[in-house]
Amino acid sequence: MRILELRELGKSYNGNKVLRNVTASLRTGEIHALVGHNGAGKSTLLKILSGVESPDEGDIQISGRSVRFRSPGEAQAEGIACVYQELRVINQLSVAENLFLGTPAGRGGLARRPRIHREAKEILVQYGLALDPGARVATLSHAEKQLLEIVAALQKHSTFLFLDEPTTSLEFQQVDMLLTTIRNIVRRSETGVVLVTHKLDEVFAVADRVTVLAEGRVVLSGDTASFGRDQVIRSVVGNKESVPTAPGTRVPRERIRDVGERSPVISVRNLVSSRLRGVTLDVYAGEVLGLYGLVGAGRTEFLRALMGLDRIRGGGLQLLGHPYHPRGPQDALKRGITYLTEDRRIDGFVPHMNSIQNAALPIYARESRLGFVAHSVIENLARQQFSALQIRGDVERAMRYLSGGNQQKILFARAALQKPMLLLLDEPTKGIDLGVKGEIYSIIRSWAREQSTAVIVASTEEEEVIAI
């Protein structure tokens, strides 16, 4: 057994302490979950352990020997590898070429191709992966790409493997396949796996031990079996107000009006598009409709159709009792419909613009007079929403520098500035930590309850749909 020990690690950026006396131990032959709020220090800790950053203080030891990594190569030489959320496989290359990329076996060009395909097949079978060594990686699913990168890391003799939010973009069957493979890897190869995750189901399903970081400190660490779920959540969020509603909890019935006395905000009948077949439902003011399904089930396509982004081929829509035929997103926006997309980094905001500018994008025209933009008015409106949503961070810097949770709350601020009648939310807490997830649930409920907004939430998470 090899033991990776962290002893009173500290790290600061521009005088801001992001890691404080972090002490923990990681062992081969076990899965160790690392959990924490956005900004808790998880990413910084991963960078230090993978050789991207150096600690300002403290010591790292491997089986009693002090080590200090000045580059990822030095960390890799000590058996440490990291697989990040943004995968680094090369889509244009084959499975086998990716598997041996950067190793002596991967050199030699076409002459060595039959041999590396044969060796790759043996390795893939060893890990229980039914992948064709000659297939282009572009043809693989996200889960298969992730497993390929994990096996490639292990081929470089890694004994400690750090996985950063590996299941964020996966559907249920893929999550199960990934976690099962990780368990098998730990059992067969005596590798130590550190699973960085926000999902407590995964922690309690596969982790032997768990460590919680909060404000750069270790606030809980030990055998997973010795902690309850609520204890871990309290350690992560630090206060009761931010704890997400537990599965099975619903908004009290007295807050939900009798829908029989009202007309729906939007009525959908037998809706047909390229991915939808005969969808029928009603959404009322003051309530949240959960739209649940696996990846590829049509949840996103339904929201896009309502927003005028996907062409409707059949069926009918009525908005407040009147026919609704969206010709595009501008048409939907004018009618009081707002849409927050699934992947904020791709199509949610403009990365180089600051948070105020991003939040105000849809209201510039509304707040302009005779061609002049009332910048001070717009900034005040945006800052009022930021304050109400408790957004943290420098909102005058480019938005890409904010944490994922604060980026998502900026998008909620943008939605609030539009004063929507119907709000469409696609995976609103994707990649968000437990504390901010609870805050977003509260925001969604308050919009429905206090502003009588009709809300549709599309999600792959059963607990999320049940909770809100």
RORO-5300 format. One record per residue: residue in one letter; x, y, z of N, C-alpha, C in turn. Coordinates in steps of 0.001 Angstrom, whole numbers, plus 500000, padded with zeros to 6 digits. Layout:
BEGIN
AXYZXYZXYZ
...
//
This chain:
BEGIN
M500844498799500000500000500000500000500873501243500000
R500531502201499102501199503498499095500260504513499732
I500830505449500460500036506479501130500530507850500684
L499608508665500224499900510049499864499381510925500996
E500298511586501693499915512385502858500079513879502573
L499087514628502967499129516086502867499225516630504274
R500228517444504535500470517944505882500483519466505902
E499407520028506439499271521476506654499590522284505402
L499003521858504278499216522580503025498510523931503065
G499195524962502551498602526292502451498910526902501107
K497964527712500596498168528370499313497396529680499292
S498058530752498802497416532063498697497603532611497298
Y496616533407496860496718534152495610496444535618495911
N497425536460495623497280537902495857496803538203497284
G497367537491498232497013537720499630495746537021500084
N495034536376499149493808535664499494494121534199499774
K493872533759501001494209532404501428493150531440500911
V493518530544500016492544529610499453492675528201500035
L493843527873500599494029526616501336494676526932502674
R494125526338503746494611526631505089494851525334505853
N496111525008506075496483523867506919495746522586506537
V495722522290505232495010521102504761495835519857505078
T495252518987505877495889517731506258494951516581505945
A495432515615505159494610514459504785495544513368504275
S495019512166504156495819511066503610494993510289502587
L495659509884501522495032509127500438495796507822500282
R495068506728500137495715505415500094495362504674498815
T496300503858498345495978502989497223494980501934497700
G494179501444496756493209500412497095491917500946497667
E491694502286497580490446502847498084490000504021497218
I488710504326497329488144505502496678487886506545497753
H488438507731497546488341508810498530487578509961497876
A486438510334498412485644511427497856486106512758498441
L486273513751497568486615515115497986485427516008497640
V484810516569498674483559517311498511483756518719499060
G483060519693498475483135521052498990482394522029498114
H482059523153498702481398524274498044482283524791496921
N481692525427495878482520526163494920483349527192495684
G484652527228495408485525528149496118486076527587497408
A485783526307497689486265525701498936487746525367498882
G488318525297497659489737524984497522490022523671496826
K488978522972496353489178521671495720490065521768494481
S489767522734493611490535522866492362491988523215492645
T492207524095493609493581524459493960494338523255494490
L493680522462495319494324521262495867494688520295494742
L493785520116493773494081519237492638495279519761491847
K495342521071491643496456521649490891497791521414491598
I497787521511492916499020521272493679499433519810493571
L498477518911493730498813517488493725499174516981492329
S498712517679491272499053517247489914500238518031489343
G500865518905490145502078519596489726501857520871488952
V500615521323488832500339522577488116500708523781488980
E500466523676490290500796524737491243501679524161492351
S502345525050493073503145524644494224502536525228495492
P502555524493496597502018525047497843502945526116498402
D502381527078499126503194528086499796503783527542501084
E503096526595501656503556526015502930503025524601503059
G503616523850503976503192522480504197504046521485503441
D503679520216503553504510519131503031503621518074502383
I504129517483501278503474516332500635504426515157500765
Q503909514031501242504733512841501395504076511658500704
I504905510833500075504448509575499500505168508455500235
S504400507694500999504940506598501809506117507060502660
G505957508214503296506958508714504227508065509541503611
R508061509684502283509121510440501605508563511773501109
S509202512880501489508741514202501070508960514401499579
V507938514966498918508042515240497482507538516661497232
R508013517227496151507542518564495737507531518594494224
F506365518851493628506215518784492179506335520174491561
R507244520310490602507406521589489907506731521575488537
S506160520422488164505477520318486873504569519088486902
P503592519020485999502766517809485912503588516562485601
G504675516755484825505540515613484515506154515012485761
E506569515864486711507158515355487953506105514637488791
A504880515159488813503807514478489539503511513125488902
Q503497513097487575503233511847486858504323510827487124
A505569511295487224506674510382487515506533509741488882
E505805510411489784505553509848491122504241509068491176
G503624508875489989502426508047489941501122508790490167
I501117510109489957499898510900490172499376511399488827
A498087511156488571497453511605487327496108512229487651
C495691513167486807494418513864487021493615513864485725
V492352513463485814491435513523484676490408514608484982
Y490437515667484180489610516844484443488252516738483756
Q487346517671484121486030517710483480486165517910481977
E487085518802481582487318519041480159488300517977479679
L487788516990478969488605515839478584489686516232477587
R490798515501477651491933515836476792492207514759475751
V491252513864475528491411512910474428491348513667473103
I491943513089472056491982513746470746491011513021469826
N489933513705469467488846513077468714489277512512467370
Q490281513135466741490675512709465393491500511425465403
L492031511054466564492852509845466663491997508646467063
S492562507454466897491844506230467259491905506001468768
V491117505052469230491134504664470649492537504225471053
A493163503371470224494498502863470548495528503984470579
E495456504903469618496424506001469569496292506905470788
N495070507162471221494862507944472442495373507201473660
L495174505903473680495572505111474837497079505161475063
F497853505186473975499315505160474096499961506517473802
L499151507566473713499682508892473383500704509329474429
G501879509762473959502909510236474876503728509142475528
T503561507903475089504348506789475630505222506220474517
P506279505490474865507129504877473825506336503978472882
A505317503285473417504519502386472579503752503135471512
G503492504417471755502709505206470813503520505757469659
R504843505573469686505688506100468621505904505058467529
G506138505512466313506434504556465247505492504624464074
G504413505408464191503523505636463050502796504393462587
L502572504329461241501755503273460657502331501886460893
A503651501786460949504291500474461087503893499785462383
R503629500569463414503311499982464718501806499862464962
R500988500315464004499554500354464244498960498983464594
P499271497898463840498687496589464212499072496168465632
R500312496472466019500760496054467354500053496844468451
I499946498174468278499304498942469349497806498640469408
H497199498289468268495790497888468301495629496596469096
R496554495662468888496492494384469611496713494604471109
E497714495423471448497985495698472860496840496481473498
A496267497423472733495143498198473258493961497294473557
K493696496335472664492573495412472874492746494643474172
E493965494175474431494231493425475656493992494287476900
I494428495537476835494261496449477975492789496763478204
L492053497052477122490641497393477242489842496226477820
V490161495028477378489483493834477925489800493687479407
Q491035493975479763491439493884481172490576494774482066
Y490200495943481554489376496869482338487882496740482038
G487522495747481246486110495504480977485475496493480031
L486275497101479124485749498087478183485630497477476788
A484426497458476262484178496875474943484309497939473869
L485520498458473698485783499499472702486631498934471572
D486371499407470360487158499012469202488431499856469172
P489614499241469270490860500022469292491040500899468061
G490442500495466930490608501265465704489579502353465506
A488583502426466384487525503426466225488044504820466530
R487564505810465746487912507199466056487234507605467351
V487954508317468187487414508711469491486188509608469331
A486102510331468215484943511202467979483633510430467967
T483691509128467687482465508320467611482033507785468973
L482833507990470021482522507451471344481568508363472097
S480845507786473062480031508601473962480944509317474952
H480378510322475644481174511060476625481714510121477707
A480873509191478156481298508253479203482446507382478722
E482371506917477469483434506072476931484742506857476795
K484632508125476383485837508965476305486465509125477684
Q485616509303478683486112509495480042486841508240480540
L486228507089480287486855505831480702488163505601479948
L488192505978478679489423505842477899490528506688478495
E490205507938478879491236508802479467491716508255480808
I490803507667481576491182507070482862492149505908482642
V491819505024481700492694503874481424494038504352480866
A494015505399480010495269505943479481496157506462480601
A495549507104481604496309507601482758496919506438483532
L496162505360483667496675504200484401497813503518483654
Q497800503625482311498879503027481526500208503737481737
K500143504921482329501379505648482630501812505356484062
H501381504198484574501781503702485906501332504633487024
S500125505152486899499585506015487948499081505155489107
T499469505545490304498962504855491490497946505703492245
F497933507009491958496915507898492526496239508627491365
L494945508436491249494190508973490134493132509934490659
F493190511204490223492239512226490648491224512456489527
L489953512297489845488872512453488870488036513663489265
D488046514691488418487369515951488722485963515948488128
E484954515786488984483539515795488568483318514905487344
P483639513611487430483611512773486221482223512461485691
T481161512646486488479831512243486028478916513415485678
T479465514634485616478629515820485406477779515735484149
S478334515226483045477615515243481765477072513877481371
L476943512974482327476534511609482003475095511331482399
E474442510417481670473133509948482071473298508766483027
F472175508290483602472236507331484699473000506057484363
Q472687505447483193473372504196482851474868504420482707
Q475253505569482137476664505880481964477349506114483300
V476645506774484223477201506993485563477468505646486225
D476497504741486125476647503418486738477822502672486128
M477963502762484790479077502095484112480410502676484570
L480486504007484665481727504659485066482115504282486489
L481155504370487425481458504073488821481815502613489011
T481144501714488270481473500286488353482893500046487866
T483265500714486765484626500559486235485653501108487212
I485355502242487846486288502807488831486479501841489990
R485386501251490470485512500253491558486393499091491127
N486198498614489895486997497487489399488464497860489273
I488726499095488830490115499556488700490807499557490057
V490123500078491056490702500134492405490966498729492933
R490030497833492671490155496469493191491277495703492492
R491400495888491165492349495081490397493767495631490407
S493891496969490366495224497540490151495821498197491387
E495118498139492514495618498764493743495939500241493516
T495042500880492805495164502313492578494343503047493628
G494792504216494028493988505073494893493279506106494047
V491957506183494149491175507112493347490588508197494242
V490791509453493845490161510582494537489056511102493633
L487816511021494115486646511393493346486160512761493820
V486386513788493001485886515129493323484461515217492788
T483490515425493662482101515377493229481218516253494098
H480058516672493517479025517367494280477897516412494645
K477941515194494102476800514292494200476977513322495366
L476193513534496410476343512705497605475922511263497366
D475026511025496415474670509645496087475915508859495682
E476780509501494903478012508849494461478965508642495630
V479045509636496501479926509525497675479559508296498489
F478267508166498816477849507061499678477737505734498934
A477732505778497606477660504540496832479027503884496659
V480090504687496472481376504082496107482556504480496983
A482464505583497730483650506093498430483892505346499744
D485132504941499952485519504333501231485710505403502293
R486274506547501858486469507665502778486049508961502114
V485795509978502939485351511263502421486048512383503176
T486418513432502439486974514641503039486182515832502517
V485763516716503421485014517913503044485887519135503281
L485996519973502237486700521255502352485677522383502440
A485950523364503293485127524572503385486049525741503670
E485999526754502815486833527943502945488311527584503093
G488737526569502317490143526185502295490593525300503426
R489665524908504304490024524061505451489345522699505354
V489970521703505951489319520398506105488388520494507308
V487080520318507057486114520425508153485538519061508536
L485794518063507707485335516704508031486161515727507209
S486608514654507819487378513645507096487329512332507851
G487124511250507120487099509934507758486379508920506902
D486104507753507489485400506698506772483979507142506432
T483581506930505188482249507357504747481155506732505604
A481347505474505964480320504761506730480063505382508096
S480995506193508587480834506768509929480077508092509907
F479705508581508698478999509859508596477629509665507976
G476675510461508412475371510498507781475348511537506669
R474385511402505770474247512334504645474088513769505132
D473214513978506131472978515338506634474242515938507227
Q475051515102507877476290515589508477477247516108507398
V477327515393506281478200515829505189477664517130504579
I476349517216504373475763518422503787476023519630504685
R475813519462506001476049520581506925477502521028506866
S478411520082506709479832520428506634480141521211505364
V479460520865504277479700521537503007479163522964503029
V477890523119503412477247524427503258477414525323504469
G477598524735505651477889525534506829476715526230507467
N475504526176506841474341526781507474473083526109506969
K472040526142507764470814525433507442470085526036506244
E470194527356506086469407528010505060469769527542503661
S471020527110503467471456526775502114471294525304501781
V470822524503502726470734523070502489469613522776501507
P469891522014500410468841521687499461467714520903500126
T466503521091499627465372520346500141465609518862499949
A465303518072500938465522516634500871464554515993499895
P464936514822499306464027514123498416462696513844499123
G461625514022498393460312513757498961459653514988499546
T460439516061499777459872517290500324459203518084499214
R458005518590499463457298519351498440456865520692499011
V456554521626498112455985522894498557454652522596499222
P454372523164500422453102522895501096451923523155500174
R450889522302500261449772522374499332449014523700499399
E449014524362500585448251525609500667448860526704499803
R450095526518499351450722527529498499450369527317497029
I449746526227496713449413525917495329447920526118495126
R447569527058494265446162527358494061445469526251493269
D444179526252493319443386525276492591443494525566491095
V444144524673490342444345524931488918443034524874488148
G442017524261488739440733524197488061440093525559487878
E440486526546488666439910527883488571440738528801487677
R441788528264487064442671529121486282442860528571484880
S443332529418483997443746528992482674445257528831482679
P445777527879481914447234527705481890447931528877481227
V449171529143481671449994530146480988450308529651479584
I450731528395479506450976527802478190450326526427478138
S449691526158477031449012524885476809449614524247475563
V450077523020475704450752522306474616449902521090474239
R449609520941472955448783519832472501449436519120471323
N449771517836471555450282516950470496451454517567469728
L452378518168470463453506518866469840454443517873469152
V454804518188467914455692517331467123456822518188466565
S458053517686466717459220518304466079460120517176465624
S461365517490465276462276516431464822462543515404465913
R462406515793467193462685514864468297461477514623469207
L460366515309468973459200515199469860458038514566469114
R457278513731469839456159513041469222454935513160470126
G454052514095469805452770514183470475452825514581471935
V453635515598472293453746516039473685452553516932474046
T451893516601475161450740517370475624450895517671477109
L450804518950477489450852519330478898450409520770479061
D450082521141480300449711522510480651450613522998481781
V450941524283481752451749524891482811451003526127483309
Y450840526222484639450055527288485256450949528305485965
A450426529505486112451133530549486860451287530112488314
G452450530425488886452663530154490302453048528737490630
E453396527939489621453821526570489928455039526170489103
V455735525146489594456913524613488920456555523251488341
L456750523093487044456541521801486399457889521142486167
G458098519960486737459331519217486525459234518383485270
L460218518515484392460273517745483151461470516800483269
Y461164515529483499462207514572483849462452513590482706
G463709513241482480464051512246481470465554512122481325
L465986511037480721467411510810480523467946511712479412
V469278511746479292469907512478478196469406511891476878
G468938512741475973468440512275474688466953511994474663
A466270512186475804464838511879475862463983512949475200
G464528514152474976463772515213474331463462516390475228
R463998516403476448463715517512477383464188518850476806
T465438518886476385466004520121475839465274520535474565
E464945519561473721464263519865472467462881520464472721
F462221520019473781460905520588474114461041522060474496
L462017522374475335462223523764475735462624524623474540
R463454524085473674463882524830472483462699525109471554
A461771524155471474460588524364470637459727525493471197
L459552525519472523458767526593473127459428527951472922
M460749527956472832461500529206472691461651529636471234
G461158528799470305461279529148468893462625528828468294
L463427528013468974464757527643468469464705526409467575
D463735525511467801463543524322466969462196524426466269
R462137524000465009460913524122464225459842523152464709
I458651523647464896457506522818465283456838522305464016
R456666520979463924456132520360462712454657519972462832
G454160519972464058452769519593464233452294519888465632
G450975519859465829450418520156467138450177521644467299
G449784522038468501449462523429468726449904523941470074
L450153525250470152450521525925471392449568527087471616
Q449206527296472886448454528489473256449145529153474432
L449331530466474336449938531261475389448870532204475927
L448510532017477196447422532784477819446134532724476989
G445888531534476451444646531316475725444654531740474280
H445780532289473789445860532748472404446855531870471639
P446612531627470351447549530814469558448964531394469618
Y449930530488469719451335530902469845452165530119468839
H452765530812467906453603530190466878454952530905466868
P455876530544467752457156531279467854457972531188466574
R458344532330466035459163532367464825460664532386465159
G460971532549466427462361532591466856462430533058468291
P463616533067468887463748533447470297463325534891470580
Q463544535804469640463115537192469873461601537271470027
D460898536466469242459440536416469335459020535899470711
A459705534846471176459385534281472493459680535280473610
L460791535983473507461158536967474528460118538086474610
K459663538546473460458653539608473453457351539160474099
R457086537838474052455851537309474624456005536931476094
G457174537201476673457367536968478098457929535611478466
I458647534974477539459256533660477791460765533824477875
T461368533276478903462817533341479115463369531930479257
Y464559531698478699465143530352478632466582530389479135
L466900529553480135468281529350480574468732528000480065
T469764527992479223470198526782478540470966525844479476
E471190524619478987471816523580479805473287523870480083
D474026524327479094475468524521479256475788526007479202
R475900526630480368476111528091480429477420528501479778
R478426527620479782479726528004479230479704528057477703
I478806527290477084478745527264475621477818528347475088
D476603528429475620475647529384475056474871530145476124
G475466530268477322474772530973478391475203532418478561
F476492532704478352476986534066478562478188534339477682
V478565535620477615479736536027476836480925536088477799
P481894535175477700482930535023478730483746536267479028
H484080537087477990484974538232478213484229539475478703
M482889539446478677482119540567479201481944540395480706
N481774541505481423481607541373482864480182540948483207
S479951540679484485478677540124484919477521541100484716
I477781542385484936476726543395484759476284543431483299
Q477256543429482383476930543465480961476174542209480543
N476623541044481039475949539798480688474515539768481198
A474318540211482425472976540188482999472037541136482263
A472585542231481780471751543284481186471518543113479688
L472137542119479059472045541979477599470621542104477050
P469623541436477635468289541498477021467541542804477279
I468038543665478174467249544858478521467864546161478015
Y468950546080477259469562547311476749468574548103475897
A467866547390475022466907548089474157465790548713474982
R465333547982475994464233548485476826464627549732477590
E465900549804478000466358550924478828467086551983478007
S466845552020476710467459553033475847466413554086475470
R466877555314475319466003556402474922466648557171473766
L465941557228472631466425557951471456467825557489471036
G468055556193471176469338555630470764470424555685471811
F470160556284472979471165556366474042470848555348475136
V471871554624475557471699553602476586471878554221477970
A470927553968478859471003554487480230471845553527481077
H473188553640480932474085552679481574473935552674483096
S473793553822483702473701553874485168472427553189485651
V471334553382484925470072552724485290470218551213485176
I470814550776484079470999549341483846471887548737484926
E472989549418485250473888548891486282473189548793487629
N472393549789487985471664549744489262470677548591489297
L469966548369488183469013547257488122469736545920488284
A470883545787487600471641544535487694472154544314489110
R472715545356489723473271545213491073472177544896492103
Q470976545424491898469873545076492808469585543578492763
Q469598543007491556469374541572491423470536540777492007
F471767541249491788472934540556492335472850540492493858
S472416541602494471472287541649495921471195540691496399
A470062540694495689468950539825496083469323538353495968
L470163538013494985470546536620494767471835536249495506
Q472390537175496274473607536941497069474757536431496196
I474988537145495103476069536771494195477395537228494784
R478363536326494806479678536607495379480712536707494259
G481722537503494479482777537647493479482757539033492855
D483781539320492074483938540632491441483118540673490158
V481963541349490202481058541359489044481527542321487965
E482585543060488213483111543976487197484230543345486379
R484658542148486777485639541403485980484913540552484949
A485676540025483980485086539120482991484366537983483707
M483207537626483222482345536674483918482975535284484022
R483904534984483127484515533648483159485303533400484433
Y485644534461485170486436534279486386485583533915487603
L484267533995487494483401533634488619483275532120488720
S482910531635489909482645530216490088481396529826489303
G481240528529489067480088528049488315478772528429488955
G478703528344490276477471528691490972477112530156490818
N478105531034490906477840532461490753477529532823489301
Q478163532124488354477806532329486950476331532000486730
Q475879530894487316474485530509487123473536531521487766
K473926532057488915473068533051489559473037534365488766
I474122534681488061474102535847487171473044535640486082
L472959534415485560471971534129484528470559534197485099
F470389533822486362469086533983487006468768535475487181
A469798536267487473469588537714487571469147538273486221
R469763537795485142469357538225483800467886537878483553
A467502536642483939466106536235483764465171537136484563
A465560537479485795464717538333486640464531539710486018
L465584540233485383465491541552484754464510541551483574
Q464285540372482991463343540266481871461898540144482340
K461692539900483648460349539765484228459496538765483437
P459943537507483376459255536539482514457900536103483066
M457023535749482153455747535135482495455927533610482560
L456801533103481667457124531679481612458634531540481596
L459176530779482548460624530588482674460968529141482364
L461862528938481409462299527606480993463723527378481494
L463915526362482339465221526089482939465680524690482549
D466815524614481866467358523322481433468559522977482306
E468420521957483146469479521528484077470022522737484850
P469191523425485638469610524688486265470697524546487320
T470958523319487822472013523170488833473138522265488354
K473290522122487046474354521281486496475724521835486888
G476548520983487505477888521407487909477921522372489060
I476826522445489843476724523393490948476860522640492267
D477568523234493233477760522548494500476495522609495352
L476496521833496427475300521636497251474744522932497820
G475627523813498285475148525042498902474418525936497916
V475032526167496739474407527021495737473181526333495147
K473213525012495056472051524269494565470831524576495431
G471023524579496747469932524903497649469423526317497436
E470334527259497198469942528645496957469118528756495670
I469535528031494630468820528081493355467429527468493491
Y467313526389494266465986525818494515465075526857495166
S465616527597496124464817528617496808464403529735495844
I465329530127494943465023531164493955463877530702493052
I463951529461492589462913528940491694461561528932492390
R461538528447493634460273528393494369459701529791494607
S460586530736494953460092532086495265459541532758494015
W460134532518492851459598533096491623458199532573491351
A458010531269491535456684530704491292455685531199492331
R456102531218493592455178531491494693454877532976494833
E455917533808494715455757535232495016455527536088493779
Q456003535626492618455832536423491404454869535778490408
S454298534633490806453329533920489959453898533574488594
T455203533332488540455826532896487289455511531419487070
A455243531048485830455138529630485472456547529145485128
V456982528065485759458358527597485594458362526152485121
I459152525864484095459403524481483674460869524184483936
V461132523145484727462500522735485044462758521371484418
A463665521318483444464065520052482836465314519543483542
S465281518286483978466395517766484770466523516262484592
T467770515778484686468015514332484693468106513798486113
E467975514678487112468109514267488507466736514070489146
E466448512830489540465172512530490183464971513386491429
E466002513478492267465882514201493521465543515670493277
E466127516232492220465893517641491931464434517881491555
V463913517038490688462526517189490247461571517030491422
I461832516034492268460969515801493414461054516966494406
A462246517518494564462454518578495564461777519881495195
I461768520228493905461255521564493545459952521542492778
//
